[in-house]
């Protein structure tokens, strides 16, 4: 209810992530949408039950205003994270459309919400939260608009709630899958099934019960609402644990080059926004992007910005120079390689991998290693410290890494190509401090 995960074990969080249910943990569009929808419906139907009010008040506008006030209070209650602010803006646009008698669900409303978010936080464009939220929303609006325009029914009346849920989960999962894979390097094979079994309980049980618990709080009866809420959450965790424990529940992919995801999303927007058969043109850049993604190559050697960790790519995957320390960097490298091994497992074959690389590599750590460090021409030496003497090999010590940041090396035939973090980020105030000193 407030986005606090401190009471959750890492195993529970991992189970939710590996089944594409981690979005239930973040106070985002789902929570804000369900809450505002529940409040809107409660106020609207509550006013309809009163003969003296239903003919005097603009019921829909009053309900929209009340839902907006409650949504704003929920934004303050949650602490106002980036995801929650974005969700509130989208809810504000939707409720504003009701208030001004405009169509609530349309691509115009999605575009309006996106523009407001980008004006408020332009850096959100590059974040996975913004990309996944608007990818799912745009895809859902476009698909259901197409079903409406072509008079496509989702089955008989009794079947429509289930078929609508299936289409919603399938479309949202398909739209967000490339973004999640690009940013987090994994995809859930059973994510669709898990969402079909868990998300309805979130909307029908957990959120309404949470609202009722807060309403009963001052009466000392909040336990009733929380009891029902617990039943729904227990079911969601059971579903997550079951599917996460299945063999092959989680797949991995290599991190693509930055332009790949942009090309894929532009193609998807073309399919969603264009009219008629011309929209099929958007499929072409999506296929080209998928082809580029499949040909992504990872660096042969990675060197951390401190020189304390080195990774060499081998036929068996990336091998790391140390089995502990620099854990965040090591985990990021392995994930971007599409590798699920631990740092300790990836460090077992370091001695063999570092000596058989195209350019033999030595990683010197500690004062004794720095003093004893020596190498010949054609070798690579990485020093986790300052080297005071000249050597014939290619050296990356503390002084050089201050200027370059993290380094990626590529072996192209007999040629060695280098890409540095400094080249990628450009000159910035925070990475030119060493030059001034």
C-alpha positions as CSV (number, residue, x, y, z in Angstrom):
1,X,0.0,0.0,0.0
2,X,2.9,2.4,0.7
3,X,5.6,0.8,-1.5
4,X,7.7,-0.5,1.5
5,X,9.5,-3.8,0.7
6,X,11.5,-4.0,3.9
7,X,9.4,-6.9,5.3
8,X,9.9,-9.0,2.1
9,X,12.5,-11.7,1.8
10,X,14.8,-11.6,-1.2
11,X,13.4,-15.0,-2.3
12,X,9.9,-13.5,-2.5
13,X,11.1,-10.5,-4.5
14,X,13.0,-12.8,-6.9
15,X,9.9,-15.1,-7.3
16,X,7.8,-12.1,-8.3
17,X,10.5,-10.8,-10.7
18,X,10.9,-14.2,-12.4
19,X,7.2,-14.4,-13.1
20,X,6.6,-10.8,-14.3
21,X,4.7,-10.0,-11.2
22,X,7.2,-7.5,-9.8
23,X,5.0,-4.6,-11.1
24,X,2.7,-5.4,-8.2
25,X,5.4,-4.2,-5.8
26,X,5.7,-0.7,-7.3
27,X,3.0,1.9,-6.7
28,X,2.4,2.7,-10.3
29,X,-0.4,2.6,-12.9
30,X,-2.0,-0.6,-11.6
31,X,-2.3,0.6,-8.0
32,X,-3.3,4.2,-8.8
33,X,-5.7,3.0,-11.6
34,X,-7.4,0.5,-9.4
35,X,-7.7,2.9,-6.4
36,X,-9.0,5.8,-8.5
37,X,-11.4,3.5,-10.3
38,X,-12.7,2.0,-7.0
39,X,-13.2,5.4,-5.5
40,X,-14.8,6.7,-8.7
41,X,-17.3,3.8,-8.8
42,X,-18.0,4.0,-5.0
43,X,-18.8,7.7,-5.2
44,X,-20.8,7.5,-8.4
45,X,-23.0,4.6,-7.4
46,X,-23.3,5.9,-3.9
47,X,-24.7,9.2,-5.2
48,X,-27.1,7.3,-7.6
49,X,-28.6,5.6,-4.5
50,X,-29.7,9.0,-3.1
51,X,-32.8,10.3,-4.8
52,X,-32.2,13.8,-3.5
53,X,-28.7,14.0,-4.9
54,X,-28.7,12.1,-8.2
55,X,-30.8,14.8,-9.9
56,X,-29.0,17.8,-8.4
57,X,-25.3,16.9,-8.8
58,X,-23.3,16.1,-11.9
59,X,-22.6,12.6,-10.6
60,X,-19.8,11.6,-13.0
61,X,-17.9,14.9,-12.5
62,X,-18.4,14.7,-8.8
63,X,-17.1,11.1,-8.7
64,X,-14.1,12.1,-10.9
65,X,-13.2,15.0,-8.6
66,X,-13.5,12.8,-5.5
67,X,-11.3,10.1,-7.1
68,X,-8.7,12.7,-8.0
69,X,-8.5,14.1,-4.4
70,X,-8.1,10.5,-3.1
71,X,-5.5,9.8,-5.7
72,X,-3.5,12.9,-4.7
73,X,-3.7,11.8,-1.0
74,X,-2.4,8.4,-2.0
75,X,0.5,10.1,-3.9
76,X,1.5,11.9,-0.7
77,X,1.0,8.8,1.4
78,X,3.3,6.7,-0.8
79,X,6.2,9.1,-0.6
80,X,5.8,10.4,-4.2
81,X,8.3,8.1,-6.0
82,X,8.9,8.7,-9.7
83,X,6.7,5.8,-10.7
84,X,3.9,7.0,-8.4
85,X,4.1,10.5,-9.7
86,X,3.8,9.2,-13.3
87,X,0.8,7.1,-12.4
88,X,-0.9,10.0,-10.7
89,X,-0.4,12.2,-13.8
90,X,-2.0,9.5,-15.9
91,X,-4.9,9.1,-13.5
92,X,-5.2,12.9,-13.4
93,X,-5.5,13.0,-17.2
94,X,-8.1,10.2,-17.3
95,X,-10.2,11.7,-14.5
96,X,-9.8,15.1,-16.1
97,X,-11.2,13.7,-19.3
98,X,-14.3,12.5,-17.4
99,X,-14.7,15.9,-15.8
100,X,-14.5,17.8,-19.1
101,X,-16.6,15.1,-20.9
102,X,-13.9,13.8,-23.2
103,X,-13.1,10.3,-24.1
104,X,-11.1,8.8,-21.3
105,X,-9.4,5.9,-23.1
106,X,-7.7,7.3,-26.3
107,X,-4.3,7.7,-27.7
108,X,-4.7,11.5,-27.2
109,X,-5.0,11.0,-23.5
110,X,-2.0,8.7,-23.4
111,X,0.0,11.3,-25.4
112,X,-1.1,14.1,-23.0
113,X,0.0,12.1,-20.0
114,X,3.4,11.3,-21.6
115,X,4.0,15.0,-22.5
116,X,3.2,16.1,-18.9
117,X,5.5,13.5,-17.5
118,X,8.3,14.5,-19.9
119,X,7.9,18.2,-19.1
120,X,8.1,17.4,-15.4
121,X,10.8,14.8,-15.6
122,X,12.5,14.7,-19.1
123,X,15.1,12.1,-17.9
124,X,12.3,9.6,-17.4
125,X,12.3,8.9,-21.1
126,X,15.3,6.7,-20.8
127,X,14.1,4.8,-17.7
128,X,12.4,1.4,-17.9
129,X,9.5,2.5,-15.8
130,X,8.4,5.2,-18.3
131,X,9.0,3.0,-21.3
132,X,7.2,0.0,-19.9
133,X,4.2,2.0,-18.6
134,X,3.6,3.8,-21.9
135,X,4.4,0.8,-24.1
136,X,1.7,-1.2,-22.3
137,X,-0.8,1.6,-22.2
138,X,-0.3,2.6,-25.9
139,X,-0.6,-1.1,-27.0
140,X,-3.7,-1.7,-25.0
141,X,-5.5,1.4,-26.2
142,X,-4.5,0.7,-29.9
143,X,-5.6,-3.0,-29.7
144,X,-9.0,-2.4,-28.0
145,X,-9.6,0.6,-30.4
146,X,-9.0,-1.7,-33.3
147,X,-11.3,-4.4,-31.9
148,X,-14.0,-1.7,-31.5
149,X,-13.5,-0.2,-35.0
150,X,-13.7,-3.6,-36.6
151,X,-16.6,-4.8,-34.4
152,X,-14.6,-7.8,-33.2
153,X,-16.3,-9.5,-30.2
154,X,-14.4,-11.2,-27.5
155,X,-17.0,-13.9,-27.2
156,X,-20.4,-14.3,-25.5
157,X,-21.3,-12.0,-22.6
158,X,-20.4,-14.5,-19.9
159,X,-17.0,-15.2,-21.4
160,X,-16.0,-11.5,-22.0
161,X,-14.5,-10.8,-18.6
162,X,-12.1,-13.8,-19.0
163,X,-11.3,-13.1,-22.7
164,X,-10.7,-9.4,-21.9
165,X,-8.4,-10.3,-19.1
166,X,-6.5,-12.7,-21.4
167,X,-6.1,-10.1,-24.2
168,X,-5.1,-7.4,-21.7
169,X,-2.4,-9.6,-20.1
170,X,-1.2,-10.9,-23.4
171,X,-1.0,-7.5,-25.1
172,X,0.6,-5.7,-22.1
173,X,3.1,-8.6,-21.7
174,X,4.0,-8.6,-25.4
175,X,4.5,-4.8,-25.4
176,X,6.7,-4.6,-22.3
177,X,8.7,-7.8,-23.0
178,X,11.3,-6.1,-25.3
179,X,11.8,-3.2,-22.8
180,X,12.1,-5.6,-19.8
181,X,14.5,-7.8,-21.7
182,X,16.7,-4.8,-22.9
183,X,16.9,-3.3,-19.4
184,X,16.9,-6.4,-17.1
185,X,18.2,-9.1,-19.5
186,X,15.7,-11.7,-18.7
187,X,12.1,-12.7,-19.6
188,X,9.6,-14.9,-17.8
189,X,8.4,-17.9,-19.7
190,X,5.3,-18.3,-17.5
191,X,4.7,-14.6,-17.0
192,X,1.4,-14.6,-18.9
193,X,-0.1,-17.5,-16.9
194,X,1.1,-15.9,-13.6
195,X,-0.5,-12.6,-14.5
196,X,-3.7,-14.2,-15.5
197,X,-4.0,-15.9,-12.2
198,X,-2.7,-13.1,-10.0
199,X,-3.6,-9.7,-11.4
200,X,-7.5,-10.3,-11.2
201,X,-7.1,-10.9,-7.4
202,X,-5.1,-7.6,-7.1
203,X,-8.0,-5.7,-8.7
204,X,-11.0,-7.6,-7.2
205,X,-9.7,-8.3,-3.7
206,X,-6.4,-6.7,-2.6
207,X,-6.9,-3.1,-3.6
208,X,-10.6,-2.9,-2.5
209,X,-9.9,-4.6,0.7
210,X,-7.0,-2.2,1.4
211,X,-9.3,0.8,0.8
212,X,-12.0,-0.7,3.1
213,X,-9.4,-1.4,5.8
214,X,-8.4,2.3,5.8
215,X,-12.0,3.4,5.9
216,X,-12.6,1.1,9.0
217,X,-9.4,2.2,10.7
218,X,-10.9,4.9,12.9
219,X,-13.6,2.4,14.0
220,X,-11.0,-0.1,15.1
221,X,-12.3,-2.6,12.5
222,X,-9.4,-2.4,10.0
223,X,-8.5,-6.1,10.7
224,X,-11.5,-7.2,8.7
225,X,-10.2,-5.4,5.6
226,X,-6.6,-6.6,6.1
227,X,-7.7,-10.2,6.6
228,X,-9.4,-10.2,3.2
229,X,-6.3,-8.4,1.8
230,X,-4.0,-11.0,3.2
231,X,-6.0,-13.8,1.5
232,X,-5.5,-12.1,-1.9
233,X,-1.8,-11.5,-1.3
234,X,-1.3,-15.0,-0.2
235,X,-2.7,-16.3,-3.4
236,X,-0.5,-14.0,-5.5
237,X,2.6,-15.1,-3.6
238,X,1.6,-18.8,-4.1
239,X,1.2,-18.3,-7.8
240,X,4.6,-16.5,-8.0
241,X,6.3,-19.2,-6.0
242,X,4.8,-22.0,-8.0
243,X,5.8,-20.7,-11.5
244,X,9.2,-19.4,-10.3
245,X,10.1,-22.9,-9.1
246,X,9.4,-24.5,-12.5
247,X,12.3,-25.5,-14.7
248,X,13.1,-22.9,-17.3
249,X,10.9,-20.3,-15.6
250,X,13.5,-17.6,-16.4
251,X,15.3,-17.0,-19.7
252,X,18.1,-14.5,-20.3
253,X,19.1,-12.3,-23.3
254,X,22.2,-10.3,-24.1
255,X,21.8,-6.5,-23.6
256,X,21.3,-4.9,-27.0
257,X,23.0,-1.8,-28.3
258,X,21.2,1.5,-27.4
259,X,19.7,2.1,-30.9
260,X,18.1,-1.4,-31.0
261,X,15.3,-0.7,-28.5
262,X,14.7,2.8,-30.0
263,X,14.3,1.4,-33.5
264,X,11.9,-1.4,-32.2
265,X,9.7,1.1,-30.3
266,X,9.5,3.5,-33.3
267,X,8.3,0.6,-35.4
268,X,5.7,-0.4,-32.8
269,X,4.5,3.2,-32.6
270,X,4.1,3.1,-36.4
271,X,1.9,0.0,-36.2
272,X,-0.2,1.6,-33.4
273,X,-0.7,5.1,-34.8
274,X,-0.9,4.7,-38.6
275,X,-4.2,3.8,-40.3
276,X,-5.0,1.0,-42.8
277,X,-2.4,-1.3,-44.3
278,X,0.2,1.4,-44.1
279,X,0.8,0.5,-40.5
280,X,2.4,-2.7,-41.6
281,X,5.4,-0.6,-42.6
282,X,6.2,-0.3,-38.9
283,X,6.9,-4.0,-38.8
284,X,10.1,-3.6,-40.9
285,X,12.1,-1.6,-38.4
286,X,11.0,-4.0,-35.7
287,X,12.4,-6.9,-37.6
288,X,15.6,-5.1,-38.4
289,X,16.0,-4.2,-34.8
290,X,15.4,-7.9,-33.8
291,X,18.1,-8.9,-36.3
292,X,20.6,-6.4,-34.9
293,X,19.8,-7.6,-31.4
294,X,20.5,-11.2,-32.3
295,X,23.9,-10.1,-33.6
296,X,24.9,-8.2,-30.5
297,X,28.5,-8.8,-29.5
298,X,29.8,-8.3,-26.0
299,X,33.3,-6.9,-25.1
300,X,36.1,-9.4,-24.9
301,X,37.5,-7.7,-21.8
302,X,35.8,-5.5,-19.3
303,X,37.7,-3.4,-16.7
304,X,35.9,-1.7,-13.8
305,X,36.6,2.0,-13.2
306,X,38.5,1.2,-10.0
307,X,40.6,-1.6,-11.6
308,X,39.4,-4.0,-8.9
309,X,37.5,-6.2,-11.3
310,X,38.3,-7.6,-14.7
311,X,36.1,-9.8,-16.9
312,X,37.3,-11.9,-19.9
313,X,34.8,-13.4,-22.4
314,X,35.4,-17.1,-23.2
315,X,33.5,-19.8,-25.0
316,X,32.0,-20.8,-21.6
317,X,30.9,-17.3,-20.7
318,X,32.6,-14.4,-19.0
319,X,35.3,-15.2,-16.4
320,X,35.9,-12.8,-13.6
321,X,39.2,-12.0,-11.8
322,X,37.9,-12.1,-8.3
323,X,35.2,-14.2,-6.6
324,X,34.1,-11.5,-4.2
325,X,34.1,-7.7,-4.1
326,X,32.7,-5.2,-6.7
327,X,29.6,-7.3,-6.6
328,X,27.3,-4.7,-8.2
329,X,29.6,-4.3,-11.2
330,X,30.1,-8.1,-11.5
331,X,26.3,-8.7,-11.4
332,X,25.7,-6.0,-14.1
333,X,28.4,-7.5,-16.4
334,X,27.0,-11.0,-16.1
335,X,23.4,-9.9,-16.6
336,X,24.3,-7.9,-19.7
337,X,26.0,-11.0,-21.0
338,X,22.7,-12.9,-20.5
339,X,24.5,-15.1,-17.9
340,X,22.8,-16.3,-14.7
341,X,25.9,-17.5,-12.9
342,X,27.1,-16.0,-9.6
343,X,30.3,-14.0,-9.3
344,X,32.0,-16.9,-7.5
345,X,31.1,-19.4,-10.2
346,X,32.3,-17.0,-12.9
347,X,35.7,-16.6,-11.2
348,X,36.7,-20.3,-11.1
349,X,38.5,-20.4,-14.4
350,X,40.3,-17.0,-14.2
351,X,43.8,-18.2,-14.4
352,X,43.2,-20.2,-17.5
353,X,41.1,-17.6,-19.3
354,X,43.5,-14.7,-18.6
355,X,46.4,-16.6,-20.0
356,X,44.8,-17.9,-23.2
357,X,43.2,-14.6,-24.3
358,X,44.2,-13.0,-27.6
359,X,46.2,-10.5,-25.5
360,X,47.5,-12.2,-22.3
361,X,46.1,-10.3,-19.3
362,X,47.4,-9.8,-15.8
363,X,45.3,-8.3,-12.9
364,X,47.5,-7.0,-10.1
365,X,45.8,-6.4,-6.8
366,X,47.2,-5.1,-3.5
367,X,50.5,-3.3,-2.8
368,X,52.7,-6.4,-3.2
369,X,51.1,-7.2,-6.5
370,X,51.6,-3.7,-7.8
371,X,55.3,-3.7,-6.9
372,X,55.8,-7.1,-8.5
373,X,53.6,-6.4,-11.5
374,X,55.5,-6.8,-14.8
375,X,54.5,-7.6,-18.3
376,X,55.9,-7.8,-21.8
377,X,54.8,-6.0,-25.0
378,X,51.5,-7.2,-26.3
379,X,50.2,-7.9,-22.8
380,X,47.5,-6.1,-20.8
381,X,48.1,-5.1,-17.2
382,X,45.3,-3.9,-14.9
383,X,46.5,-2.5,-11.6
384,X,44.1,-1.8,-8.7
385,X,46.4,1.1,-7.6
386,X,48.9,3.6,-8.9
387,X,51.8,2.3,-11.0
388,X,54.9,4.5,-10.7
389,X,57.1,3.0,-13.4
390,X,56.9,2.7,-17.2
391,X,56.2,-0.7,-18.6
392,X,56.2,-2.0,-22.3
393,X,52.6,-3.4,-22.0
394,X,49.2,-1.8,-22.2
395,X,48.6,-0.5,-18.6
396,X,45.4,0.4,-16.9
397,X,46.1,1.7,-13.4
398,X,44.3,4.1,-11.1
399,X,45.7,7.2,-12.9
400,X,44.5,6.1,-16.3
401,X,41.2,4.8,-15.2
402,X,40.4,8.1,-13.5
403,X,40.6,9.6,-17.0
404,X,38.8,6.9,-18.9
405,X,36.3,5.4,-16.5
406,X,35.4,1.7,-17.1
407,X,36.9,0.2,-20.2
408,X,35.7,-2.3,-22.8
409,X,38.2,-4.0,-25.1
410,X,37.4,-5.8,-28.3
411,X,39.7,-8.2,-30.2
412,X,39.1,-7.7,-33.9
413,X,41.6,-10.1,-35.6
414,X,45.0,-8.9,-34.5
415,X,43.7,-5.4,-33.7
416,X,42.7,-4.3,-30.2
417,X,39.9,-1.7,-30.1
418,X,39.0,0.2,-26.9
419,X,35.8,1.9,-25.8
420,X,35.7,3.9,-22.6
421,X,33.0,5.1,-20.3
422,X,34.3,8.7,-20.9
423,X,33.8,8.3,-24.6
424,X,30.2,7.2,-24.0
425,X,29.2,10.0,-21.6
426,X,31.3,12.8,-23.0
427,X,32.7,15.7,-21.0
428,X,30.7,16.4,-17.9
429,X,31.3,18.5,-14.8
430,X,31.4,15.4,-12.6
431,X,34.0,13.5,-14.8
432,X,36.5,16.3,-15.4
433,X,37.4,16.9,-11.8
434,X,40.6,15.0,-12.1
435,X,41.8,17.2,-14.9
436,X,41.3,20.3,-12.7
437,X,43.3,18.7,-10.0
